[in-house]
Amino acid sequence: MEKEKIIKANTQIKKLQKQISYDTRDYPIDYLVNNYDNQTFYSPNYQRNAGVWDLHRKARFIESLLLGYPIPMLFLSDTKTGKLEIVDGLQRISTLSEFLKDELKLDKLEKLTELNDFTFSNLPEDEQFRLKAYSLRVIVLRRDTDEATRIDLFNRINTSSLIASPSEIRSGSELLNPFMKIIKELAKKKVFLELVELSSTKKQREEDIELVSRFFAYSHNYHNFKHRVNIFVDDFVKQFREINLSTDQKNEYREEFINTFNFIRNNYPVNVFKNSRNQTPRVRFEAISVGTNLALKENSHLNIKEQDIKILIENQEFKKLTTSDGSNSRKRVIQRIEFVKNYLLKCSERNERTA
């Protein structure tokens, strides 16, 4: 590196480097809420509006507090008026305010299921006291921190971290789930990876695990799909927490997956899952893999030629079902899976007659 460039870089660092003064405090929830309600702690213009979180996120946050889980730090900033500006943490503080005023009813809790439909005043009295006294760690910026720095800090806090994908969340939360272990094992199978050809970035975000999870969820339960794929797949995988799978059952799932993808590799065109942009769209993957699996279940001696699949992927109805938006549409999910399944069964029947 040239010496002049290093000097310029050092000069720029010194020029833009800001000495931010702050102290760390522990505020009880009751104190935070009271000061938020009377606007001593207030939301600046650059903040998102309060109430952006949906009910599920609010209830999950309250559940985490009741379970005693650690909560990320809040950021406030002192001002010339003595009031504190909320730099980061508005959604958490406003949610606490709603809950303590009985404006929030808990719903769809995953662990404290007995608290579903509870408001704050429904909690046992000792838990009410305990929650209000629970302290959250707060970083308070000194009042000489200028607004530009506070805005920059807000932007960096809210954009620097990469939001976990549903697959990454499911993979982590279901780490001990015996079925998730099977899914992760199968996601490493060579025949599967060669067919879907995911980029390194996609693999890092666990797209391979997502595709395998969807394969099983739709193969075994697509008729019960209602809306929102993530919830549908989550619910399918979660059921295996309470099921003690036998060795034979585990092997059945493995064989179902491997047989399907071996069949696709041996009988379908190369890159059958790829679209014209060389991508593997989830809806196309679901239609072909699940449709094939279901057809094989009805006819284990399925007779399919490569030309049959070339005709399928050029079919206008197939293109419509696998390219237009409709991943959360129950009708579309059923249509595209059954379209492929029925097409394969008819082709096999025709091929057997003309053999």
VOPAGU-2260 file (C-alpha; in pm, 1 decimal, decimal comma):
REM VOPAGU-2260
SITE   aa  ch    i         X         Y         Z
SITE  MET   A    0       0,0       0,0       0,0
SITE  GLU   A    1     134,5     348,2     -93,7
SITE  LYS   A    2     245,1     564,2     200,0
SITE  GLU   A    3      48,5     865,5      69,9
SITE  LYS   A    4    -275,1     664,6      58,7
SITE  ILE   A    5    -222,1     545,3     416,4
SITE  ILE   A    6    -167,4     906,7     531,5
SITE  LYS   A    7    -487,8    1018,6     357,3
SITE  ALA   A    8    -681,8     731,4     514,3
SITE  ASN   A    9    -548,2     816,4     859,1
SITE  THR   A   10    -639,1    1184,1     811,8
SITE  GLN   A   11    -994,9    1088,8     710,5
SITE  ILE   A   12   -1037,1     861,4    1013,0
SITE  LYS   A   13    -920,8    1137,7    1248,8
SITE  LYS   A   14   -1151,8    1390,8    1080,3
SITE  LEU   A   15   -1465,9    1179,1    1092,6
SITE  GLN   A   16   -1401,2     990,9    1413,1
SITE  LYS   A   17   -1639,2    1103,4    1683,6
SITE  GLN   A   18   -1580,1    1072,7    2053,4
SITE  ILE   A   19   -1916,1     950,4    2181,0
SITE  SER   A   20   -1971,5     979,6    2553,8
SITE  TYR   A   21   -2227,8     757,1    2719,8
SITE  ASP   A   22   -2305,4     571,9    3036,9
SITE  THR   A   23   -2479,7     242,9    3100,4
SITE  ARG   A   24   -2784,1     223,1    3324,4
SITE  ASP   A   25   -3035,2     -38,2    3438,6
SITE  TYR   A   26   -3393,9      88,3    3425,5
SITE  PRO   A   27   -3685,3    -112,5    3569,2
SITE  ILE   A   28   -3961,3    -177,2    3316,7
SITE  ASP   A   29   -4210,4      19,6    3527,3
SITE  TYR   A   30   -3978,5     322,6    3517,5
SITE  LEU   A   31   -3927,1     293,2    3140,6
SITE  VAL   A   32   -4299,9     269,0    3073,1
SITE  ASN   A   33   -4397,5     555,3    3303,1
SITE  ASN   A   34   -4144,2     786,6    3140,7
SITE  TYR   A   35   -4253,0     677,9    2793,2
SITE  ASP   A   36   -4619,8     735,5    2875,8
SITE  ASN   A   37   -4555,9    1087,0    3007,8
SITE  GLN   A   38   -4321,0    1154,1    2711,1
SITE  THR   A   39   -4008,6    1206,2    2920,7
SITE  PHE   A   40   -3870,6     930,9    2700,7
SITE  TYR   A   41   -3986,8    1020,8    2351,3
SITE  SER   A   42   -3960,7     903,8    1991,7
SITE  PRO   A   43   -3761,9    1130,7    1753,6
SITE  ASN   A   44   -3864,6    1198,5    1394,3
SITE  TYR   A   45   -3614,3     951,3    1245,6
SITE  GLN   A   46   -3760,7     661,1    1444,9
SITE  ARG   A   47   -4022,1     424,7    1304,4
SITE  ASN   A   48   -4370,5     470,1    1441,3
SITE  ALA   A   49   -4460,0     283,0    1758,4
SITE  GLY   A   50   -4667,7     -28,7    1700,1
SITE  VAL   A   51   -4482,2    -147,5    1390,1
SITE  TRP   A   52   -4448,2    -493,3    1542,9
SITE  ASP   A   53   -4733,2    -734,1    1478,6
SITE  LEU   A   54   -4912,1    -916,0    1761,4
SITE  HIS   A   55   -4691,3   -1223,6    1730,7
SITE  ARG   A   56   -4368,0   -1026,9    1782,1
SITE  LYS   A   57   -4514,8    -832,6    2071,5
SITE  ALA   A   58   -4638,5   -1145,3    2248,7
SITE  ARG   A   59   -4308,0   -1323,8    2183,7
SITE  PHE   A   60   -4117,6   -1031,0    2338,0
SITE  ILE   A   61   -4333,8   -1036,4    2653,5
SITE  GLU   A   62   -4293,7   -1414,4    2672,8
SITE  SER   A   63   -3913,5   -1375,6    2656,8
SITE  LEU   A   64   -3924,4   -1133,9    2950,1
SITE  LEU   A   65   -4146,7   -1363,8    3155,3
SITE  LEU   A   66   -3906,3   -1649,6    3084,6
SITE  GLY   A   67   -3617,1   -1434,3    3204,6
SITE  TYR   A   68   -3433,2   -1436,8    2873,0
SITE  PRO   A   69   -3171,0   -1162,8    2817,3
SITE  ILE   A   70   -3292,9    -869,9    2607,2
SITE  PRO   A   71   -3073,2    -659,5    2374,7
SITE  MET   A   72   -2972,8    -320,6    2510,5
SITE  LEU   A   73   -3180,8      -9,4    2453,7
SITE  PHE   A   74   -3024,4     315,6    2333,2
SITE  LEU   A   75   -3144,2     652,4    2465,3
SITE  SER   A   76   -2991,6     996,4    2430,7
SITE  ASP   A   77   -2994,0    1282,5    2680,4
SITE  THR   A   78   -3107,7    1618,9    2543,4
SITE  LYS   A   79   -3081,6    1983,1    2647,0
SITE  THR   A   80   -3437,1    1969,8    2785,5
SITE  GLY   A   81   -3349,8    1679,7    3016,8
SITE  LYS   A   82   -3583,4    1444,2    2831,3
SITE  LEU   A   83   -3440,2    1127,8    2678,8
SITE  GLU   A   84   -3469,7    1054,5    2307,9
SITE  ILE   A   85   -3528,3     689,8    2213,5
SITE  VAL   A   86   -3254,1     607,3    1961,3
SITE  ASP   A   87   -3322,8     233,1    1952,5
SITE  GLY   A   88   -3585,0      32,9    2141,8
SITE  LEU   A   89   -3911,0     209,4    2059,5
SITE  GLN   A   90   -4093,1    -111,4    1962,1
SITE  ARG   A   91   -3991,4    -281,9    2285,6
SITE  ILE   A   92   -4083,1      11,0    2509,1
SITE  SER   A   93   -4415,4      79,0    2335,1
SITE  THR   A   94   -4502,2    -292,5    2355,5
SITE  LEU   A   95   -4434,7    -287,9    2730,2
SITE  SER   A   96   -4654,2      20,1    2762,8
SITE  GLU   A   97   -4939,7    -154,8    2580,3
SITE  PHE   A   98   -4906,2    -465,6    2792,0
SITE  LEU   A   99   -4894,8    -289,0    3128,7
SITE  LYS   A  100   -5208,1     -91,8    3032,1
SITE  ASP   A  101   -5393,8    -413,3    2937,9
SITE  GLU   A  102   -5405,9    -306,0    2573,3
SITE  LEU   A  103   -5220,0    -617,3    2460,3
SITE  LYS   A  104   -5351,9    -973,3    2490,6
SITE  LEU   A  105   -5098,0   -1255,6    2465,8
SITE  ASP   A  106   -5156,3   -1498,3    2181,3
SITE  LYS   A  107   -4986,0   -1797,8    2016,1
SITE  LEU   A  108   -4713,3   -1826,6    2280,4
SITE  GLU   A  109   -4480,0   -2115,7    2208,7
SITE  LYS   A  110   -4364,8   -2201,1    2561,9
SITE  LEU   A  111   -4595,1   -2031,8    2814,2
SITE  THR   A  112   -4902,8   -2167,3    2638,5
SITE  GLU   A  113   -5117,1   -2139,0    2952,4
SITE  LEU   A  114   -5080,6   -1760,5    2925,1
SITE  ASN   A  115   -5251,1   -1735,8    2586,6
SITE  ASP   A  116   -5539,2   -1481,0    2606,1
SITE  PHE   A  117   -5384,4   -1324,4    2920,2
SITE  THR   A  118   -5347,5    -951,3    2964,8
SITE  PHE   A  119   -5108,8    -802,1    3221,1
SITE  SER   A  120   -5374,7    -785,1    3494,5
SITE  ASN   A  121   -5451,1   -1155,7    3440,0
SITE  LEU   A  122   -5098,6   -1253,4    3542,4
SITE  PRO   A  123   -5041,8   -1387,0    3894,4
SITE  GLU   A  124   -4977,1   -1090,6    4122,9
SITE  ASP   A  125   -4619,5   -1192,9    4201,0
SITE  GLU   A  126   -4540,0   -1208,0    3826,8
SITE  GLN   A  127   -4690,3    -862,1    3778,3
SITE  PHE   A  128   -4456,8    -719,6    4043,0
SITE  ARG   A  129   -4163,4    -915,6    3908,5
SITE  LEU   A  130   -4216,2    -795,6    3550,8
SITE  LYS   A  131   -4251,9    -430,1    3649,0
SITE  ALA   A  132   -3932,6    -450,5    3855,9
SITE  TYR   A  133   -3736,0    -634,5    3585,7
SITE  SER   A  134   -3449,2    -410,2    3473,2
SITE  LEU   A  135   -3336,8    -360,2    3115,0
SITE  ARG   A  136   -2985,3    -248,4    3029,2
SITE  VAL   A  137   -2980,6      96,0    2866,8
SITE  ILE   A  138   -2700,3     293,3    2702,7
SITE  VAL   A  139   -2763,2     666,6    2745,3
SITE  LEU   A  140   -2571,4     899,0    2514,5
SITE  ARG   A  141   -2454,9    1228,2    2667,9
SITE  ARG   A  142   -2648,7    1538,9    2573,3
SITE  ASP   A  143   -2360,1    1677,0    2366,0
SITE  THR   A  144   -2407,6    1392,4    2111,5
SITE  ASP   A  145   -2527,7    1573,3    1798,0
SITE  GLU   A  146   -2839,5    1468,2    1606,8
SITE  ALA   A  147   -2644,9    1354,5    1299,1
SITE  THR   A  148   -2455,1    1106,1    1514,2
SITE  ARG   A  149   -2775,6     980,2    1679,5
SITE  ILE   A  150   -2938,9     928,9    1338,7
SITE  ASP   A  151   -2628,3     753,0    1206,9
SITE  LEU   A  152   -2624,5     526,6    1513,1
SITE  PHE   A  153   -2994,2     442,8    1462,2
SITE  ASN   A  154   -2933,8     353,5    1095,9
SITE  ARG   A  155   -2632,5     136,2    1176,2
SITE  ILE   A  156   -2810,8     -52,5    1455,1
SITE  ASN   A  157   -3108,7    -123,7    1232,2
SITE  THR   A  158   -2927,1    -208,7     908,0
SITE  SER   A  159   -2596,5    -368,1    1006,1
SITE  SER   A  160   -2734,1    -705,1    1110,0
SITE  LEU   A  161   -2863,8    -949,1     848,3
SITE  ILE   A  162   -3215,7   -1062,4     933,2
SITE  ALA   A  163   -3229,7   -1437,0     982,2
SITE  SER   A  164   -3425,5   -1621,5     715,6
SITE  PRO   A  165   -3720,1   -1842,8     820,5
SITE  SER   A  166   -3506,2   -2145,0     735,2
SITE  GLU   A  167   -3219,3   -2025,0     956,4
SITE  ILE   A  168   -3459,6   -1958,6    1243,8
SITE  ARG   A  169   -3628,3   -2298,0    1202,7
SITE  SER   A  170   -3295,4   -2476,5    1172,5
SITE  GLY   A  171   -3173,5   -2320,9    1496,1
SITE  SER   A  172   -3491,6   -2349,0    1701,1
SITE  GLU   A  173   -3548,0   -2711,7    1593,3
SITE  LEU   A  174   -3188,1   -2817,3    1650,8
SITE  LEU   A  175   -3290,2   -3109,6    1875,6
SITE  ASN   A  176   -3587,8   -3209,8    1660,2
SITE  PRO   A  177   -3520,4   -3562,3    1521,5
SITE  PHE   A  178   -3688,1   -3478,8    1191,0
SITE  MET   A  179   -3479,3   -3163,8    1146,8
SITE  LYS   A  180   -3171,9   -3384,2    1184,4
SITE  ILE   A  181   -3298,0   -3597,4     894,0
SITE  ILE   A  182   -3367,5   -3284,6     685,7
SITE  LYS   A  183   -3014,1   -3153,2     742,6
SITE  GLU   A  184   -2867,4   -3491,7     658,3
SITE  LEU   A  185   -3061,2   -3515,2     331,4
SITE  ALA   A  186   -2977,8   -3155,1     236,6
SITE  LYS   A  187   -2615,1   -3270,5     199,0
SITE  LYS   A  188   -2695,8   -3552,8     -42,5
SITE  LYS   A  189   -2501,3   -3523,1    -366,7
SITE  VAL   A  190   -2795,5   -3608,2    -591,8
SITE  PHE   A  191   -3002,9   -3327,5    -442,4
SITE  LEU   A  192   -2726,2   -3065,2    -447,6
SITE  GLU   A  193   -2637,1   -3143,5    -809,7
SITE  LEU   A  194   -2998,7   -3102,5    -918,6
SITE  VAL   A  195   -3073,7   -2774,1    -740,4
SITE  GLU   A  196   -2726,6   -2617,6    -788,6
SITE  LEU   A  197   -2752,4   -2352,4    -521,4
SITE  SER   A  198   -2502,3   -2069,4    -496,7
SITE  SER   A  199   -2267,5   -2053,3    -198,3
SITE  THR   A  200   -2468,2   -1756,6     -68,2
SITE  LYS   A  201   -2793,1   -1954,9     -87,7
SITE  LYS   A  202   -2631,9   -2243,3      98,5
SITE  GLN   A  203   -2503,6   -2010,4     367,3
SITE  ARG   A  204   -2858,4   -1884,8     417,3
SITE  GLU   A  205   -2970,6   -2252,0     440,6
SITE  GLU   A  206   -3180,7   -2252,7     125,3
SITE  ASP   A  207   -3093,5   -2621,7      84,3
SITE  ILE   A  208   -3254,9   -2699,5     421,3
SITE  GLU   A  209   -3555,7   -2485,9     327,2
SITE  LEU   A  210   -3612,0   -2679,3       4,9
SITE  VAL   A  211   -3589,6   -3019,1     176,2
SITE  SER   A  212   -3827,3   -2899,3     449,8
SITE  ARG   A  213   -4079,0   -2784,7     189,0
SITE  PHE   A  214   -4045,7   -3114,2       0,1
SITE  PHE   A  215   -4160,9   -3310,7     304,4
SITE  ALA   A  216   -4419,3   -3060,7     428,0
SITE  TYR   A  217   -4598,1   -3046,6      91,2
SITE  SER   A  218   -4552,1   -3416,1      13,4
SITE  HIS   A  219   -4727,0   -3515,8     335,5
SITE  ASN   A  220   -4962,4   -3228,4     405,4
SITE  TYR   A  221   -5021,3   -3004,7     102,8
SITE  HIS   A  222   -5400,5   -3050,8     120,5
SITE  ASN   A  223   -5395,9   -2877,9     461,5
SITE  PHE   A  224   -5199,9   -2574,7     343,4
SITE  LYS   A  225   -5394,1   -2257,1     421,0
SITE  HIS   A  226   -5178,9   -1947,2     395,5
SITE  ARG   A  227   -4818,9   -1838,4     465,1
SITE  VAL   A  228   -4566,2   -2100,3     369,0
SITE  ASN   A  229   -4329,5   -2032,5     659,2
SITE  ILE   A  230   -4591,3   -2109,1     921,8
SITE  PHE   A  231   -4706,5   -2416,8     729,5
SITE  VAL   A  232   -4352,9   -2560,0     712,8
SITE  ASP   A  233   -4279,6   -2461,3    1074,5
SITE  ASP   A  234   -4589,7   -2643,5    1196,4
SITE  PHE   A  235   -4507,1   -2954,2     995,1
SITE  VAL   A  236   -4153,1   -2976,9    1135,4
SITE  LYS   A  237   -4254,5   -2889,6    1492,0
SITE  GLN   A  238   -4492,2   -3186,3    1517,7
SITE  PHE   A  239   -4193,1   -3422,0    1520,8
SITE  ARG   A  240   -4071,8   -3277,1    1852,2
SITE  GLU   A  241   -4323,0   -3499,8    2028,0
SITE  ILE   A  242   -4291,8   -3801,9    1798,1
SITE  ASN   A  243   -4046,4   -4077,3    1880,9
SITE  LEU   A  244   -3950,7   -4186,2    1529,7
SITE  SER   A  245   -3841,2   -4545,7    1495,3
SITE  THR   A  246   -3539,1   -4641,1    1286,7
SITE  ASP   A  247   -3772,2   -4782,8    1021,2
SITE  GLN   A  248   -3971,5   -4456,8    1004,5
SITE  LYS   A  249   -3655,2   -4251,0     968,8
SITE  ASN   A  250   -3535,6   -4477,2     689,8
SITE  GLU   A  251   -3872,4   -4446,7     513,5
SITE  TYR   A  252   -3835,5   -4069,1     499,0
SITE  ARG   A  253   -3477,8   -4102,3     375,1
SITE  GLU   A  254   -3575,5   -4351,4     104,3
SITE  GLU   A  255   -3870,8   -4138,8      -6,6
SITE  PHE   A  256   -3641,9   -3839,8     -59,9
SITE  ILE   A  257   -3350,9   -4025,4    -220,2
SITE  ASN   A  258   -3575,6   -4231,2    -449,0
SITE  THR   A  259   -3751,3   -3918,2    -572,9
SITE  PHE   A  260   -3432,3   -3731,6    -656,3
SITE  ASN   A  261   -3264,3   -4037,2    -806,7
SITE  PHE   A  262   -3567,5   -4075,8   -1032,0
SITE  ILE   A  263   -3549,7   -3709,4   -1134,8
SITE  ARG   A  264   -3176,4   -3734,0   -1205,8
SITE  ASN   A  265   -3215,5   -4050,7   -1413,0
SITE  ASN   A  266   -3521,7   -3951,4   -1616,2
SITE  TYR   A  267   -3548,0   -3572,4   -1637,9
SITE  PRO   A  268   -3347,1   -3318,4   -1840,2
SITE  VAL   A  269   -3040,1   -3162,9   -1680,5
SITE  ASN   A  270   -3124,3   -2845,8   -1486,2
SITE  VAL   A  271   -3494,4   -2935,0   -1473,3
SITE  PHE   A  272   -3534,8   -2713,5   -1164,9
SITE  LYS   A  273   -3371,6   -2414,3   -1332,1
SITE  ASN   A  274   -3562,9   -2130,7   -1495,1
SITE  SER   A  275   -3445,2   -1919,0   -1789,3
SITE  ARG   A  276   -3228,5   -1712,0   -1551,9
SITE  ASN   A  277   -3052,0   -2024,7   -1424,1
SITE  GLN   A  278   -3221,5   -1993,7   -1084,2
SITE  THR   A  279   -3407,0   -2258,0    -880,2
SITE  PRO   A  280   -3740,3   -2095,2    -789,4
SITE  ARG   A  281   -3904,4   -2251,8    -488,0
SITE  VAL   A  282   -4244,5   -2291,1    -655,0
SITE  ARG   A  283   -4090,0   -2472,2    -951,6
SITE  PHE   A  284   -3889,2   -2697,5    -720,5
SITE  GLU   A  285   -4201,4   -2777,7    -515,3
SITE  ALA   A  286   -4415,2   -2855,2    -818,3
SITE  ILE   A  287   -4163,8   -3089,3    -981,2
SITE  SER   A  288   -4020,6   -3264,4    -674,0
SITE  VAL   A  289   -4345,3   -3306,4    -479,8
SITE  GLY   A  290   -4546,8   -3389,4    -793,7
SITE  THR   A  291   -4290,8   -3655,8    -881,2
SITE  ASN   A  292   -4289,0   -3797,4    -527,8
SITE  LEU   A  293   -4669,0   -3825,3    -519,7
SITE  ALA   A  294   -4677,5   -3985,4    -864,3
SITE  LEU   A  295   -4419,9   -4242,6    -754,3
SITE  LYS   A  296   -4631,3   -4322,7    -450,8
SITE  GLU   A  297   -4922,9   -4406,3    -679,9
SITE  ASN   A  298   -4707,9   -4588,2    -935,1
SITE  SER   A  299   -4366,1   -4704,0    -816,2
SITE  HIS   A  300   -4285,5   -4818,1   -1173,0
SITE  LEU   A  301   -4345,4   -4477,7   -1327,9
SITE  ASN   A  302   -4243,2   -4483,3   -1694,9
SITE  ILE   A  303   -4126,7   -4134,6   -1790,0
SITE  LYS   A  304   -3909,0   -4022,4   -2078,3
SITE  GLU   A  305   -3691,3   -3712,6   -2087,3
SITE  GLN   A  306   -3900,8   -3577,7   -2375,8
SITE  ASP   A  307   -4212,3   -3594,2   -2155,5
SITE  ILE   A  308   -4050,4   -3355,1   -1907,9
SITE  LYS   A  309   -3929,8   -3120,2   -2182,9
SITE  ILE   A  310   -4289,2   -3093,1   -2298,4
SITE  LEU   A  311   -4404,0   -3038,9   -1937,9
SITE  ILE   A  312   -4172,3   -2747,2   -1865,8
SITE  GLU   A  313   -4274,8   -2577,9   -2192,3
SITE  ASN   A  314   -4642,8   -2625,2   -2114,6
SITE  GLN   A  315   -4812,5   -2285,1   -2073,8
SITE  GLU   A  316   -5021,3   -2399,1   -1777,7
SITE  PHE   A  317   -4711,0   -2528,3   -1600,1
SITE  LYS   A  318   -4533,4   -2199,0   -1666,4
SITE  LYS   A  319   -4828,3   -2003,8   -1533,9
SITE  LEU   A  320   -4846,3   -2211,3   -1216,3
SITE  THR   A  321   -4473,8   -2193,5   -1146,0
SITE  THR   A  322   -4379,5   -1841,1   -1251,8
SITE  SER   A  323   -4663,4   -1614,3   -1141,6
SITE  ASP   A  324   -4687,4   -1502,0    -780,9
SITE  GLY   A  325   -4884,3   -1742,0    -567,2
SITE  SER   A  326   -4653,9   -1905,5    -313,4
SITE  ASN   A  327   -4902,5   -1827,3     -35,6
SITE  SER   A  328   -5212,2   -1917,4    -235,1
SITE  ARG   A  329   -5368,8   -2246,8    -126,1
SITE  LYS   A  330   -5532,1   -2288,3    -466,0
SITE  ARG   A  331   -5205,6   -2239,4    -655,2
SITE  VAL   A  332   -5010,2   -2471,7    -423,0
SITE  ILE   A  333   -5256,2   -2755,5    -483,5
SITE  GLN   A  334   -5288,8   -2683,9    -855,8
SITE  ARG   A  335   -4918,4   -2688,7    -939,0
SITE  ILE   A  336   -4841,3   -3002,4    -734,3
SITE  GLU   A  337   -5137,1   -3197,3    -873,5
SITE  PHE   A  338   -5075,3   -3069,6   -1226,9
SITE  VAL   A  339   -4730,3   -3231,6   -1229,3
SITE  LYS   A  340   -4846,1   -3547,8   -1051,4
SITE  ASN   A  341   -5138,5   -3605,1   -1290,9
SITE  TYR   A  342   -4927,4   -3525,2   -1595,5
SITE  LEU   A  343   -4666,8   -3783,3   -1495,2
SITE  LEU   A  344   -4924,3   -4053,0   -1426,6
SITE  LYS   A  345   -5090,4   -3997,3   -1765,8
SITE  CYS   A  346   -4756,5   -3997,7   -1948,6
SITE  SER   A  347   -4653,7   -4318,5   -1776,0
SITE  GLU   A  348   -4981,6   -4485,2   -1868,2
SITE  ARG   A  349   -4943,4   -4378,0   -2231,2
SITE  ASN   A  350   -4580,9   -4492,0   -2245,1
SITE  GLU   A  351   -4676,0   -4834,2   -2108,9
SITE  ARG   A  352   -4946,6   -4876,0   -2373,1
SITE  THR   A  353   -4711,8   -4786,2   -2658,2
SITE  ALA   A  354   -4415,0   -4985,3   -2530,0
